[in-house]
Amino acid sequence: MMNDWLIALAIVGMGLITLLTRGFFMIPKKELPMPDWAKTGLRYAPIAALAAVIVPEIVMTQGQLISTWQDARLYATAAGTAYFFWKRGILGTIVCGTAVMLALRIGLGW
């Protein structure tokens, strides 16, 4: 069993490790050299991470692929995507997708 001191030491240790790993790029005085291929790859990292989080939420329920087209998330995603390509506005995209989702869930019970 761990006593209170060991728990406190573990928490402080994890905090220091987190601080060091997240602040690693801020420590040097000058910019670290990075190959062009790495810079190009890092440009796509945020969208890849976002897609990795959002896509499973759209196409899966309880760890299984959805098996019906009567799922409000599919139509809300399509409507939001269409709005974004039409107007290029983030707030309108969110409002459009949410409106379609609510209309289908409340109106049709999907």
C-alpha positions in Angstrom: 0.0 0.0 0.0 1.2 3.5 -0.7 1.3 6.0 2.1 0.5 9.7 1.8 4.1 10.7 1.1 4.5 8.3 -1.7 1.3 9.5 -3.3 2.4 13.1 -3.0 5.8 12.2 -4.4 4.2 10.5 -7.4 2.0 13.5 -8.1 4.9 15.9 -7.9 7.0 13.6 -10.1 4.3 13.3 -12.7 3.8 17.1 -12.7 7.5 17.7 -13.2 7.6 15.2 -16.1 4.6 16.8 -17.7 6.1 20.3 -17.3 9.4 19.2 -18.8 7.9 17.4 -21.8 5.4 20.1 -22.6 7.9 22.9 -22.1 10.8 21.2 -23.9 10.4 23.4 -27.1 10.4 26.6 -25.1 13.7 26.0 -23.2 16.2 26.7 -26.0 17.1 30.3 -26.8 17.2 29.8 -30.5 14.9 27.9 -32.9 15.7 24.2 -33.2 16.5 23.1 -36.7 13.8 20.9 -38.2 13.7 19.2 -41.6 11.2 20.5 -44.2 9.3 17.2 -44.2 8.7 17.4 -40.5 7.4 21.0 -40.8 5.1 19.9 -43.6 3.8 17.0 -41.5 3.2 19.2 -38.5 0.9 21.4 -40.5 -1.5 18.6 -40.9 -1.3 17.3 -37.3 -4.2 19.4 -35.9 -6.7 18.4 -38.6 -5.6 14.7 -38.3 -6.1 14.8 -34.5 -9.5 16.4 -34.9 -10.6 13.9 -37.5 -9.4 11.0 -35.3 -11.7 12.3 -32.5 -14.7 13.4 -34.5 -15.1 10.7 -37.2 -15.7 7.8 -34.7 -18.4 9.9 -32.9 -20.2 10.4 -36.2 -20.1 6.8 -37.6 -20.1 4.7 -34.4 -22.5 3.9 -31.5 -21.2 2.0 -28.5 -18.2 0.8 -30.4 -20.1 -0.5 -33.4 -20.6 1.1 -36.8 -24.1 2.5 -37.2 -26.2 0.1 -39.3 -29.0 2.4 -40.4 -29.2 5.6 -42.5 -31.8 6.9 -39.9 -29.1 8.5 -37.8 -29.3 12.3 -37.3 -25.6 12.6 -37.0 -25.0 11.7 -40.6 -27.4 14.3 -41.9 -26.2 16.9 -39.5 -22.7 16.3 -40.6 -23.6 16.6 -44.2 -25.6 19.8 -43.7 -22.8 21.4 -41.6 -20.2 20.4 -44.2 -22.4 21.8 -47.0 -22.9 25.1 -45.1 -19.2 25.4 -44.5 -18.3 25.0 -48.2 -21.0 27.4 -49.1 -20.4 30.3 -46.6 -17.0 29.4 -45.0 -18.2 30.3 -41.5 -17.6 28.3 -38.4 -20.5 29.6 -36.3 -23.0 29.0 -39.1 -21.6 25.5 -39.6 -22.2 24.7 -36.0 -25.7 26.2 -36.0 -26.7 24.5 -39.2 -25.5 21.1 -38.1 -27.1 21.4 -34.6 -30.4 22.6 -36.1 -30.5 19.6 -38.5 -29.6 17.2 -35.6 -32.3 18.7 -33.3 -34.9 18.7 -36.0 -34.3 15.0 -36.8 -34.0 13.9 -33.2 -37.0 15.8 -31.9 -39.1 15.8 -35.0 -38.6 12.3 -36.3 -37.2 10.6 -33.1 -34.0 9.5 -34.6 
